[in-house]
Amino acid sequence: MTLREKAGQMTQVTIHTVCDPAMGPQDAARLDPERLRRAVVDFGVGSILNVAGRPLNPAEWRALVTEIQEMATGETRLGIPIVYGLDAVHGSGYTRGGTLFPHNLNLAASWREDLVREAARITAEELAECGVPWNFAPVLDVGRQPLWSRFFETFGEDVHLAKRLGVAAVEGHLAVDGIAACGKHFLGYSAPATGRDRTTAWIPENRLRDVFLPPFRAAIEAGVQTLMVNSGDINGVPVHASRELLTDLLRGELGFEGVVVSDWEDVIKLHTIHRVAETPREAVRLAVMAGVDMSMTPYDLDFVDQICELVESGDLPESRIDEAALRVLALKESLGLFERPLPSASPGPKRERIALSLEAAAAGLVLLENRENTLPLTEDSAAGRDPSSLRLAVVGPGCDSPTVLSGSWSQTWQGDDATAFPDDAATIARVASEYFDTTPQAEEADAILLCLAERPSVEKPGDIDSLTLDGEQQSLGRALTGLGKPVIAVLLFDRPRILGDWIDACAAVIWAGRPGPEGARAIVETLLGHRGPSGRLPFTYPRHPGELVSYSHRWTDRLGRNYGLEKDYRFDGLNPRWPFCAGRSYAEGMVVALEVEVAGQRVTGSVTVRNPGANAIRMVVPIFVRDHYASVAPPVERLGAFVSTELEPGEERRVDFEVDPESMGFHDDDGFRIEPGAFSARVFDKVQEFTLLPL
């Protein structure tokens, strides 16, 4: 390969670059042969991404990719196919007729690896049916900053939960031949100090390794083929320019051998935004030497020329270009693109895919409050009426909107264009009208379904100044709860929006997040009791704007205001609206016994659970671990394991677990270690102490 051919393989452009400039936003993508030839033949780009115009159906995607591949394989000297990539972050969001699933935060609320794995597998299948072999998912960032506009794309605030669900997502992709997953965003992207996207994160080395690195390490061990880089900076060093993170840590320590791709325009932003490079050429040198293998440019082709100039001037070793280009070629070979560059897959069973989306939507709903057993809405409920005759007022900005159910990355990037959805798309009001009399106004209704919603947004457009929900919705909540009728609040948010004390007057509260297009039916069926809620919050829901603290905080965060004023300290300083792992069911399971066994530093155990009710239930069993004392201030507790299990009526079952070693130790200057001493394991109100002896 010539130097220019190798540099081309390292270049990724958006489809807009090669489309007919006369295209309209509602047109199907239409390639411009000369623009395509310039990118693919003259510059030899290795990858194209994104969608232009409206979402395409699978046949249109295959035709588009075929046209590109025919030129790449038929008109270039070496005939190297391109690798096409899309952001299918919660299903086939850019495919007309594709299956959309709940966003990751909702999937995390289910605590079910099987649902995450199967949703990822179906997404990968549908990408294969489109001829798109590269998915920019899953998000492996740990959600520790609730203000962040991409909080809903994470698997929540807990390290262990994010690790296990992230691995499940990778496994789902790997189950489909010819599809590559892309873990993102390496590293520390989800912790911007201000909460604004793509801004500085101040993360000490031990916190980086204890909190943000584990999901990426686990995904690499599971076989993830590609990684995308954090667009921001850590401690003032842009990650795209950090050789310490992208080479020393990622390659040297973690042993990652796949492709590292930049995020949108982030190489040139080392010059234009971060200002650590005086020229665009220097920005390219910094990023490539740091460890970036492919630059998502995404609109220009200057990257190819800049690479060539840097090598020819001696400012960039060609051996580094060889390394990056070989990784890109190896990815293409692993995907079978050299043998089968043209797409050929046919669509799979749609009905089964929609059924899984509905199951996942229901599993991720979290019943936070159910005062006086208001739900389910049956003749025996607080509403006291047959559902078919119940007059239910369905109100609020989320009641008749398909966009608030699916959120961003749905038909469009921001996901806020209702015209991009089918005219008959399900909404909460439409589905509720199938079961209830929804014609009355709130004043005449028997009960009120208040659908609170945040307008879908993501990345920089999703930056906000405050987590507090807007005044108009707060006023609506206060007015409705003052009517003396049961109010059921449904929260359709990207992040935990702060609510006023009027929420305490609601008869029931359901966190619904972004449940996807089947979310409306899942919510209504849950109201009716056709589905029993089993979800649990994968994050801490704050009560106040200044109380953004994760559940695995230190003891100092719990100190009350009497600190230093009385001999006995009170640990009442935190009062979240709803704690991590909060969630109720219509029929609660019981924890009968907790047993723990220790062998060296390996801790295993079992939990005996029972279903005392008359209906089958699903029960999430979280096992929290506490290190009583350590040389570094220990967290109050951390999730060490969890099990999700189904229980038949009257069934008692023992479920086994093994505690994640990372939940018992910490990183310091000497690496990771678990100190001997007293620990305890907790499952709800059952606590078992154990001791780790020196090795």
MIDORO-260097 format. One line per 2 residues: number of its first residue (from 1); their letters; for each residue z, y negated, x negated of C-alpha. Coordinates in steps of 0.02 Angstrom, whole numbers. Each point is the difference from the previous one (the first is absolute). Example, Ala and Ser with C-alpha at 12.3 -4.5 7.8 and 13.67 -1.06 7.14 Angstrom:
% MIDORO-260097
1	AS	390:225:-615; -33:-172:-69
***
This chain:
% MIDORO-260097
1	MT	0:0:0; -33:-176:-57
3	LR	140:-125:-8; -71:-89:152
5	EK	-7:162:100; 182:35:-41
7	AG	51:-177:48; -92:22:165
9	QM	100:155:41; 158:-106:-19
11	TQ	-62:-126:130; 35:3:187
13	VT	-78:-121:124; 21:-28:186
15	IH	-139:56:116; -28:-183:46
17	TV	-77:-23:-173; -145:116:41
19	CD	-25:-38:184; -129:-110:85
21	PA	76:-176:-5; -72:-34:174
23	MG	117:130:77; 119:-58:136
25	PQ	183:53:17; -41:114:148
27	DA	-149:82:-85; 1:171:-78
29	AR	-7:-9:-190; -180:-25:-54
31	LD	-42:22:-183; -113:-120:-93
33	PE	-106:110:-115; -17:-131:-136
35	RL	185:-46:-2; 43:186:-1
37	RR	-123:33:-142; 74:-141:-103
39	AV	176:69:17; -36:187:-12
41	VD	-150:5:-115; 5:-158:-105
43	FG	189:-4:-22; 39:184:34
45	VG	157:-31:103; 107:154:17
47	SI	80:-34:168; -22:-93:165
49	LN	135:-32:129; 37:-78:167
51	VA	-90:-27:165; -116:-143:45
53	GR	-28:-53:179; 69:112:136
55	PL	76:172:-32; -131:136:-14
57	NP	-2:168:87; -6:156:-111
59	AE	-189:17:13; -23:-182:-50
61	WR	119:21:-146; -96:152:-60
63	AL	-164:-93:11; 71:-148:-97
65	VT	75:108:-137; -159:105:-10
67	EI	-107:-154:-29; 115:-57:-140
69	QE	10:172:-81; -187:28:7
71	MA	-25:-158:-101; 143:40:-120
73	TG	-61:177:-35; -186:-32:13
75	ET	-31:-167:-84; 127:-8:-141
77	RL	-28:76:-173; 144:124:13
79	GI	4:25:189; 188:-24:14
81	PI	59:-13:182; 117:-138:54
83	VY	172:37:74; 28:-91:164
85	GL	176:-55:51; 86:-61:158
87	DA	174:-55:54; 36:136:129
89	VH	186:-35:-13; 50:67:172
91	GS	-151:99:50; -183:-47:11
93	GY	24:-184:36; -177:-48:-52
95	TR	-89:140:93; -56:-24:179
97	GG	75:144:98; 113:48:-145
99	TL	179:58:24; 137:-128:-30
101	FP	179:54:-33; 163:-95:-3
103	HN	28:-103:-157; 105:73:-140
105	LN	162:-83:55; -17:86:169
107	LA	-40:166:-83; 154:-24:-107
109	AS	104:-26:158; -49:177:52
111	WR	72:71:-164; -134:135:15
113	ED	-101:51:-151; -110:111:108
115	LV	-62:-147:102; -35:-106:-154
117	RE	-92:143:-84; -105:39:153
119	AA	-42:-182:35; -58:-19:-180
121	RI	-104:160:12; -87:-58:158
123	TA	-33:-170:-77; -76:84:-152
125	EE	-107:112:112; -67:-151:94
127	LA	-39:-90:-162; -94:154:-59
129	EC	-97:-2:164; -52:-178:-44
131	GV	-49:42:-178; 142:-107:-70
133	PW	95:99:-133; 132:-126:-57
135	NF	145:-60:107; 108:-145:-59
137	AP	158:83:66; 143:43:4
139	VL	111:-151:-30; 142:61:-112
141	DV	94:-164:-12; 183:6:53
143	GR	35:-129:136; 146:-101:-67
145	QP	-62:-173:55; -7:-14:191
147	LW	-89:-169:-8; -149:79:-88
149	SR	-160:6:104; -35:180:-47
151	FF	173:68:40; -73:104:143
153	ET	-118:88:-122; 147:75:-96
155	FG	99:155:40; 156:-107:12
157	ED	140:-56:-114; 64:167:-62
159	VH	-60:78:-162; 20:183:49
161	LA	-85:-22:169; -145:-96:-80
163	KR	-19:134:-134; -11:145:119
165	LG	-113:-83:127; -111:-70:-137
167	VA	-23:174:-72; -40:66:174
169	AV	-136:-132:18; -75:47:-168
171	EG	4:184:47; -91:-39:162
173	HL	-141:-84:-96; -10:140:-127
175	AV	-21:127:140; -177:-68:30
177	DG	-132:36:-132; -88:-151:-70
179	IA	131:-130:47; 107:-101:-121
181	AC	162:-88:46; 53:-162:-83
183	GK	186:-34:-18; 41:-184:7
185	HF	56:-121:-62; 62:44:-173
187	LG	134:-72:-26; 133:-108:86
189	YS	-121:-83:122; 117:14:149
191	AP	141:-105:-72; -64:-179:-12
193	AT	151:-114:-20; -64:-125:128
195	GR	-67:132:118; -174:-72:-20
197	DR	-140:119:-41; -63:11:-180
199	TT	141:-103:-72; 131:27:-136
201	AW	122:144:9; 155:-9:-108
203	IP	42:182:-33; 114:60:-141
205	EN	-59:155:-92; 134:113:75
207	RL	-41:-56:178; -186:22:-31
209	RD	32:179:-51; 134:40:128
211	VF	-87:-72:153; -185:-37:-22
213	LP	-64:130:-124; 55:166:80
215	PF	-131:7:140; -140:-27:-126
217	RA	69:130:-119; 12:125:143
219	AI	-178:-40:58; -67:25:-176
221	EA	87:168:-10; -78:44:168
223	GV	-174:-36:-69; -49:-173:61
225	QT	-168:-40:-82; 0:-191:-5
227	LM	121:-146:1; -20:-183:48
229	VN	94:-138:-92; 127:-125:66
231	SG	-83:-170:27; 157:-96:-45
233	DI	107:-12:-155; 165:75:-54
235	NG	117:-116:-93; -145:-118:-34
237	VP	-121:131:-68; -149:36:114
239	VH	-9:188:22; -188:-4:-27
241	AS	36:-65:-175; 148:114:-39
243	RE	-40:133:-129; 183:48:6
245	LL	-17:53:182; -182:57:14
247	TD	-11:94:-165; 169:31:-81
249	LL	89:46:161; -140:64:111
251	RG	-102:95:-129; 125:35:-137
253	EL	158:40:98; -65:56:171
255	GF	-155:87:-68; -120:-72:128
257	EG	-180:46:-42; -94:-74:148
259	VV	-86:-165:35; 95:-165:6
261	VS	-90:-125:111; 41:-184:20
263	DW	33:-77:169; -113:-133:76
265	ED	-61:-122:-134; 160:25:-99
267	VI	-78:7:-173; -76:-173:10
269	KL	162:-63:80; 85:24:-168
271	HT	-98:-158:-41; -12:-92:166
273	IH	172:36:76; 122:76:-125
275	RV	-68:-107:-142; 42:122:-139
277	AE	-183:0:-55; -87:-160:-52
279	TP	-173:65:48; -73:132:118
281	RE	-56:96:-154; 179:4:-65
283	AV	59:58:171; -118:149:-10
285	RL	61:42:-175; 183:-9:52
287	AV	-24:110:153; -104:134:-85
289	MA	115:11:-150; 150:7:118
291	GV	-75:155:81; -114:-50:144
293	DM	-146:121:10; -96:-78:144
295	SM	-6:-182:57; -18:-38:185
297	TP	-93:-159:-43; -50:0:151
299	YD	-141:-126:27; -78:-26:-171
301	LD	-69:108:-139; 59:-105:-147
303	FV	126:135:-47; -141:108:-72
305	DQ	-64:-138:-113; 176:-51:-52
307	IC	42:178:-52; -158:10:-105
309	EL	32:-168:-82; 181:46:-41
311	VE	-51:163:-82; -145:-77:-95
313	SG	112:-139:-67; 131:126:-57
315	DL	132:-65:122; 4:163:99
317	PE	-15:173:-77; -140:104:74
319	SR	116:149:-5; 99:-81:141
321	ID	-161:-19:102; -42:182:-34
323	EA	172:49:63; -15:-99:162
325	AL	-179:52:37; 42:183:-30
327	RV	143:-11:124; -117:-71:132
329	LA	-129:135:-35; 134:134:5
331	LK	55:-63:171; -179:11:64
333	ES	-18:175:-70; 163:56:80
335	LG	-63:-65:168; -161:99:-16
337	LF	-108:-155:0; -115:59:-138
339	ER	-40:160:95; 4:-75:176
341	PL	-26:-189:-7; -66:-11:178
343	PS	123:16:146; -23:148:115
345	AS	163:32:96; -3:6:190
347	PG	139:-68:114; 149:109:40
349	PK	101:28:161; 45:-173:68
351	RE	121:59:135; 117:85:-124
353	RI	1:-155:-109; 48:-115:144
355	AL	138:123:49; 73:-13:-174
357	SL	-8:-190:6; 97:4:164
359	EA	129:121:-70; 23:-108:-154
361	AA	15:-158:105; 137:77:107
363	AG	91:75:-149; 11:-171:-84
365	LV	79:-92:147; 183:-42:-31
367	LL	119:-19:146; 122:-128:-69
369	EN	101:-36:158; 18:92:164
371	RE	145:-81:91; 64:93:152
373	NT	-137:129:-26; -133:-117:69
375	LP	-134:113:-72; -87:108:47
377	LT	-55:-84:161; 38:140:121
379	ED	93:9:164; 159:34:-99
381	SA	-19:-150:-115; 86:-168:14
383	AG	-155:-63:90; 34:131:132
385	RD	-178:15:67; -140:126:2
387	PS	-118:-64:-137; -148:0:118
389	SL	88:-125:114; 85:-99:-139
391	RL	-58:-180:-5; -20:-32:-187
393	AV	-47:-173:-63; -96:21:-163
395	VG	6:-165:-95; -9:-76:-173
397	PG	-141:-30:-126; -10:185:-44
399	CD	-21:67:175; -188:-9:19
401	SP	-65:-5:-179; -82:142:-94
403	TV	12:-95:-164; 190:-2:-9
405	LS	5:188:17; -116:37:-146
407	GS	33:-150:-111; -99:-42:-155
409	WS	-136:109:-79; -60:40:177
411	QT	-183:-38:33; 22:-156:-106
413	WQ	105:-44:-153; 131:-100:94
415	GD	-15:107:157; 25:-149:115
417	DA	-171:-3:84; 18:76:173
419	TA	-189:-7:26; -20:131:-137
421	FP	91:128:109; -79:92:147
423	DD	13:-90:168; 101:145:70
425	AA	120:9:-148; 174:55:53
427	TI	136:-131:12; 180:19:54
429	AR	-32:-90:165; -151:108:41
431	VA	88:164:-35; 159:-55:88
433	SE	-102:-38:157; -47:184:9
435	YF	182:47:31; 89:-154:70
437	DT	-28:-141:121; -33:-135:-130
439	TP	-57:-137:120; 167:-91:27
441	QA	52:-151:-102; 163:15:-98
443	EE	104:-81:137; -53:130:130
445	AD	-1:152:-115; 127:142:-9
447	AI	-14:1:-191; -90:-99:-134
449	LL	-99:67:-147; -1:-140:-128
451	CL	-132:29:-134; 39:-113:-148
453	AE	-138:-10:-129; -50:-73:-166
455	RP	-182:-47:-20; -82:126:-119
457	SV	-25:-66:-175; 2:64:-177
459	EK	-3:-56:-181; -6:-190:-28
461	PG	-44:-42:181; 160:91:48
463	DI	118:-108:-103; 140:-73:107
465	DS	136:-129:-29; 135:88:99
467	LT	37:170:73; 71:-80:158
469	LD	-107:40:151; -87:-152:74
471	GE	94:-109:123; -115:35:147
473	QQ	35:187:-2; 185:-30:-30
475	SL	6:-115:151; -90:130:105
477	GR	128:130:-52; 146:-113:46
479	AL	-76:-43:168; -37:181:47
481	TG	170:67:-51; 76:-135:109
483	LG	-79:70:158; 128:139:15
485	KP	-131:138:-6; -19:141:-127
487	VI	-107:-65:-142; -83:127:-116
489	AV	-59:-86:-160; -141:75:-102
491	LL	-18:-70:-177; -180:-2:-64
493	FD	23:-78:-171; -67:17:-178
495	RP	174:-30:-67; 176:-22:70
497	RI	-9:-167:90; 171:-80:27
499	LG	55:1:182; 128:-107:89
501	DW	159:68:77; -91:13:167
503	ID	-64:168:-63; 177:66:27
505	AC	-24:-27:187; -151:113:6
507	AA	29:166:85; -107:92:-129
509	VI	-92:-43:-161; -143:98:-76
511	WA	-70:-38:-173; -185:41:11
513	GR	-69:-86:-157; -187:32:-7
515	PG	-19:168:91; -190:2:7
517	PE	-118:9:150; 96:145:76
519	GA	160:-101:-10; -13:-67:177
521	RA	0:175:74; 137:57:-120
523	IV	111:-146:54; -25:28:186
525	ET	23:188:-13; 162:-32:-95
527	LL	60:-119:135; -31:137:127
529	GH	87:135:-102; -159:101:-20
531	RG	34:-17:-186; 173:-11:-75
533	PS	24:-132:-136; 45:72:-170
535	GR	-49:-136:-123; 120:-86:-118
537	LP	-21:-168:-87; -69:16:-177
539	FT	67:-173:-41; 151:-111:32
541	YP	-28:-120:146; 89:-163:-44
543	RH	101:-104:123; -14:-162:-100
545	PG	-139:-75:-109; 114:-7:-152
547	EL	52:182:8; -152:90:-69
549	VS	93:142:-85; -53:182:-6
551	YS	121:136:52; 17:62:-180
553	HR	85:-160:-56; 148:-16:-117
555	WT	180:-16:61; 0:-184:-42
557	DR	-125:-30:140; 126:68:124
559	LG	144:-111:-48; 59:-112:140
561	RN	48:-183:-12; 178:41:-47
563	YG	-56:45:-176; 138:-61:-118
565	LE	107:-66:143; 93:159:44
567	KD	63:149:-97; -97:124:105
569	YR	-185:-35:4; -97:25:161
571	FD	-173:75:-15; -69:-83:155
573	GL	-121:-122:-79; -160:82:66
575	NP	-42:11:183; -182:50:27
577	RW	-72:-1:174; -41:184:-22
579	PF	36:101:-158; -119:110:-98
581	CA	-23:166:90; 53:-72:168
583	GR	-73:90:149; 54:77:164
585	SY	-63:144:106; 11:45:182
587	AE	86:161:-54; 96:-8:-163
589	GM	15:145:-120; 165:41:-83
591	VV	46:29:-182; 116:150:-2
593	AL	28:24:-185; -51:-65:-172
595	EV	9:106:-156; -39:-51:-180
597	EV	-25:109:-153; -8:-60:-181
599	AG	-81:88:-147; -1:-113:-152
601	QR	-84:-158:63; -96:90:137
603	VT	77:-33:170; -53:101:152
605	GS	77:28:168; -23:34:183
607	VT	30:-90:164; 35:95:159
609	VR	-66:-92:152; 8:39:185
611	NP	-91:-55:156; 130:-1:140
613	GA	-124:-62:130; -117:82:125
615	NA	-161:-63:-79; -83:31:-168
617	IR	26:-142:-125; -56:-53:-173
619	MV	142:-51:-115; -11:-99:-161
621	VP	137:53:-121; 25:-127:-141
623	IF	110:48:-148; 74:-151:-88
625	VR	79:10:-172; 134:-113:-75
627	DH	49:-11:-183; 182:-55:8
629	YA	7:-82:-171; -128:-28:-138
631	SV	-23:-101:-159; -129:-104:97
633	AP	56:-64:170; -56:138:119
635	PV	-82:-28:170; 109:28:152
637	ER	-109:151:37; -178:61:-16
639	LG	-107:123:96; 2:162:-97
641	AF	-93:113:120; -55:14:180
643	VS	-58:133:121; -92:-20:166
645	TE	21:151:112; -34:53:179
647	LE	140:78:101; -18:97:161
649	PG	131:-22:138; 167:68:-59
651	EE	-71:47:-171; 107:-10:-157
653	RR	-90:2:-166; 41:-17:-184
655	VD	-120:-107:-100; 2:1:-190
657	FE	-25:-147:-116; -4:-46:-184
659	VD	60:-171:-55; -127:-105:-92
661	PE	72:-24:-176; -61:-180:0
663	SM	120:-39:141; 148:46:-111
665	GF	-47:-88:-161; -71:-158:-73
667	HD	-105:-68:-142; 69:-97:-147
669	DD	-62:-39:-175; 14:185:-46
671	GF	-102:62:148; 52:90:157
673	RI	170:80:13; 121:74:125
675	EP	180:-28:-48; 133:131:36
677	GA	135:-41:125; 41:-6:185
679	FS	-138:-8:130; -11:25:187
681	AR	-135:52:121; -5:-69:177
683	VF	-95:53:156; 49:-118:139
685	DK	190:23:18; 10:157:-108
687	VQ	48:-32:-182; 15:126:-141
689	EF	62:-49:-173; -62:86:-158
691	TL	19:-20:-186; -130:1:-137
693	LP	70:64:-165; -59:-55:-173
695	L	-148:101:-62
***
